[in-house]
Amino acid sequence: MANHQKDFLFVLIKSLSKSEKRQFKIFASRLETSSNTKFIELFNILDKSEVYDEKLILKSGIIKKVQLSNLKSYLYKQILVSIRLNIPSQNIRYQLREQIDFATILYNKGLYKQSLKILDKTKILALENDEKLMAYEIVEFEKLIESQYITRSIQGRADELVIQAKELNYRNTISSKLSNLSLQLYGIMLKTGYVKSDEEYKYIDDYFNKHISKFDEKKFGFREKYWFYNANLWHSFLVQDFLASYKYAYKWVTLFYDNPNMIYLNPVFFLKGNHYLLESLYMLKYKTKFKKYLLRLEETIKDPRFPVNDNIASLSFLYLYNNKLNYHILEGTFAESEYLIPEVLDKLKIHSEHLDEHHEMLFYYKIASIYFGNEKYTESIFYLEKIINNKNLTMREDLMCFSRILCLIAHYELGKDYYLENQLKNTYKFLLKMNDLHEVQKEIIKFMKNLNSIYPSDIKKEFVKMRERFIELEKNKYEKRAFLYLDIISWLESKIENRKISDIIKEKAKLSNR
């Protein structure tokens, strides 16, 4: 796992592309009479360093310790200014911000008519691209100038600006309220996770309906629809209504495909919507639709018009490869998916600075699942232990839990009785500490614990008995999600029928035409 650097300046320099570094040096050389200035020297030292080392900087003699903080701040600011000057012209938000800055310069010079002309053109562009916050800012600026620049048409102009301001303020308020609701639901998800009882379901449902009932989807523009679908999606995820989550994720993605210019203006929102659509289809095991939308997403990302920067590249990798692995797990094509593993590991290194540990560990779990499905239990355990030994996964106890359980089963398959005994003890201790232990986890541990005491001739009977128990649990809406982490039923069937788990899952996938 990557050792994420904490020094902001060092991380910023390491994130620069070759062209951005070249542009910065050209920009910096214009600031000073000589390129051999202290801040350029500091830039060069940090650029060549593998890790941030303050002692190395001080040893170079370019700066004293008391001056280092100020020099770093100055360098940080100059790098950002350099990047800002070289941002591609097709970025609408930067175009709008630049034009507002130009209008401000003209206003400060008392050139009101010229300032108003720029603002009027910029406002039209902002509205065309659904940038209502900037449009509102422009209208407020226009009101300020009109109050000082007296014309014969001031009365009609004033009425026009007041109407525009009211309409934009109304729409921005709706977007703000919906985004607040979405964020609050996401916060509940992080704090308490999915609902685990009828009482929790009722609390979340009442809370959501109380806030969402005030809004009418028919009156919404693009931005309001986006946040409306977002809030509904988080509600459906929380209450584990995956059909509803599919419905709103589909609406979210369709909203972008119906407004293709918004894909390129808001690529992060577009990527997230596709990820939630694919996650919903994965939960529902709708493999045909899953494949269709995965291919469509990949085609859109490859489109030359699709924006490219470090953040978008990392998110594209995260959502695309996460779902490529999910598709193979859904299909049971574990052997066919192994080619993806080296690609994922290489790209994890490339994007390590932009991904959190939770997502890295989630990739390891999927890799472990693929190795397990391909009966490569030693390799599976190797990646599971990366998760188990990680002490930072405080917000993903479910991932830790199922990693331990899958590791238990992998040790059982290898016939390592001594290791299995230790794994059982450690896993049981961990599960006892969990506050939201589900029946599925309890039953698996109880079953694994009793396996060693069962006569060989009775093992198959126990597998059959447990299969029936888990089939009942899968029908429980608060338990069914656990089976997506670990297909324990297919594993039990593979033991009962003495067949490969991959063959069992493939047969089930063929029977499902959804």
Secondary structure, DSSP 4 states (H G I P E B T S, - for coil): -------HHHHHHHH--HHHHHHHHHHHHHHSS-S--HHHHHHHHHHH-SS--HHHHHHTTSS-HHHHHHHHHHHHHHHHHHHHHTS-TT-HHHHHHHHHHHHHHHHHTT-HHHHHHHHHHHHHHHHHTT-HHHHHHHHHHHHHHHTTS--TTHHHHHHHHHHHHHHHHHHHHHHHHHHHHHHHHHHHHHHH-S--SHHHHHHHHHHHHHHHTT--GGG--HHHHHHHHHHHHHHHHHTT-HHHHHHHHHHHHHHHHHSHHHHHHSHHHHHHHHHHHHHHHHHHT-HHHHHHHHHHHHHHHHSTTS---HHHHHHHHHHHHHHHHHHHHHHT-HHHHTTHHHHHHHHHHHTGGGS-HHHHHHHHHHHHHHHHHTT-HHHHHHHHHHHHT-S--TT-HHHHHHHHHHHHHHHHHHT-HHHHHHHHHHHHHHHHH-TT--HHHHHHHHHHHHHTTS-GGGHHHHHHHHHHHHHHHHTSTTTTTHHHH--HHHHHHHHHHT--HHHHHHHHHHH---
